[in-house]
Amino acid sequence: AKQCVGAWCSLDFGRCACPGAAAIRRADGGCDAAVEIGGNEAPCEASHDAVLVVGLWGGPELSMGGGPADASGPFGTMLRRSVAAALNTEAGKVAVSDVQRIELTGDLHGISSVAGLVMFDWAFSFCAEGGARTENSDSPSARAGVNPIDFERGFSIHAQSYEAFAQASLRVLTLTARQVSDPM
């Protein structure tokens, strides 16, 4: 069994969780700290809006802070680091804002309560200092240069390095570039 390194053990879920906004890694049980941005300023203005459909097993992170809608809790740390990985940049150069957890409605609503399975849409806006970059986007300054397939792959691979997403499904529902007016 893995040791909880700098973390606490949740008896309800039978695994470790990190204190505060840190997120537990699958590989070694250590904690990835929240990413600090210099001052209170975001490094850039939101350039993209995304909605991911998420299915995961319940875990201690869901009850910490505001869960997936809390950009300052463990889900915020995992979100920011996963967006950075998807954009091939450092987490300190990424800003995530307008984070929302949108509950499923209709026939799918009941699925979320079955055996600890949690399903929701995860909406957020993001930007990367110096512009977004994915494999199919050669121009670092191209605000619309985020390929949804590359973004989903990079995001999912990194997110699944955390215990909270170890057995999760994360799919991009929408990924749109914001219209930016040219300064004259």
SVG drawing of the C-alpha trace seen along z (x, -y; Angstrom):
<svg xmlns="http://www.w3.org/2000/svg" viewBox="-35 -53 42 55">
<polyline fill="none" stroke="black" stroke-width="0.4" points="0.0,0.0 1.1,-3.5 2.1,-5.8 0.4,-9.2 3.3,-11.5 2.4,-14.9 -1.3,-13.9 -4.0,-12.4 -5.9,-9.2 -9.6,-9.2 -11.2,-6.2 -14.4,-6.9 -12.7,-6.5 -9.8,-4.3 -7.1,-6.5 -5.0,-9.6 -5.9,-13.2 -3.7,-16.3 -4.4,-19.2 -5.7,-22.6 -5.5,-23.1 -2.8,-20.5 -3.7,-17.4 -2.6,-13.8 -0.5,-12.2 -1.1,-8.6 2.5,-7.6 4.0,-8.3 1.2,-9.5 2.9,-12.9 1.1,-16.2 1.2,-18.7 0.9,-22.2 -1.5,-24.8 0.1,-27.0 0.9,-30.5 0.6,-33.5 2.7,-36.6 0.4,-39.0 -3.3,-38.8 -3.1,-39.4 -3.8,-36.8 -0.9,-36.4 -3.3,-36.9 -7.0,-37.6 -9.2,-34.6 -8.9,-33.5 -10.9,-30.3 -14.0,-28.8 -14.2,-25.0 -16.8,-22.6 -15.7,-19.0 -18.0,-16.2 -16.6,-14.4 -17.3,-11.0 -15.4,-9.9 -15.7,-8.0 -16.4,-10.0 -13.4,-10.9 -12.4,-13.2 -11.6,-16.1 -15.3,-16.4 -16.1,-17.5 -13.0,-19.8 -13.8,-23.4 -16.3,-23.9 -15.3,-20.7 -14.9,-21.0 -16.3,-24.6 -13.7,-25.9 -10.7,-27.2 -8.8,-27.6 -9.2,-24.0 -7.7,-20.6 -9.8,-20.5 -8.6,-24.0 -5.0,-22.8 -5.7,-19.8 -7.6,-21.9 -4.8,-24.5 -2.0,-22.0 -4.0,-19.9 -4.8,-22.9 -1.1,-23.9 -0.1,-20.3 -2.7,-20.5 -1.2,-23.8 2.4,-22.6 3.3,-25.4 4.1,-25.9 1.2,-26.0 2.3,-29.4 1.7,-30.8 -1.9,-29.7 -5.0,-31.4 -8.3,-29.6 -11.5,-31.5 -15.3,-31.3 -15.1,-27.7 -18.5,-26.0 -19.8,-22.5 -22.9,-22.0 -25.1,-19.1 -26.6,-16.7 -30.4,-16.8 -33.0,-14.6 -32.4,-10.9 -28.7,-11.2 -29.2,-12.8 -29.8,-9.5 -26.6,-8.0 -24.5,-10.3 -25.8,-8.7 -25.2,-5.1 -22.4,-3.5 -20.4,-6.7 -20.2,-7.6 -20.2,-11.4 -21.0,-12.9 -21.1,-16.6 -20.1,-19.1 -17.0,-21.2 -17.1,-24.7 -14.2,-27.1 -12.3,-29.8 -8.5,-29.9 -5.6,-31.6 -1.8,-31.1 0.7,-33.8 2.3,-34.2 -0.6,-32.5 -1.9,-28.9 0.2,-26.2 -0.8,-22.7 0.9,-20.2 -1.1,-21.4 -0.6,-25.1 2.7,-26.5 2.0,-30.1 2.4,-30.7 0.5,-34.0 -2.4,-32.5 -5.3,-32.8 -7.4,-30.5 -4.6,-28.0 -5.9,-25.3 -6.7,-22.1 -9.5,-20.4 -8.2,-16.9 -4.7,-17.8 -6.2,-19.7 -8.4,-16.8 -5.5,-14.3 -3.0,-16.5 -5.6,-17.4 -6.8,-13.9 -3.3,-12.4 -2.2,-14.9 -5.5,-14.9 -5.3,-11.1 -2.0,-11.4 -4.0,-12.4 -5.9,-10.0 -9.2,-11.9 -9.1,-11.2 -7.4,-7.7 -10.5,-6.0 -12.2,-8.9 -13.5,-9.9 -12.8,-13.4 -14.1,-14.5 -14.2,-17.9 -17.7,-18.9 -16.9,-22.3 -13.7,-24.4 -14.1,-27.8 -11.8,-30.7 -13.1,-34.1 -13.3,-36.9 -10.7,-39.5 -10.9,-42.9 -7.7,-44.3 -6.4,-47.4 -5.9,-50.3"/>
</svg>
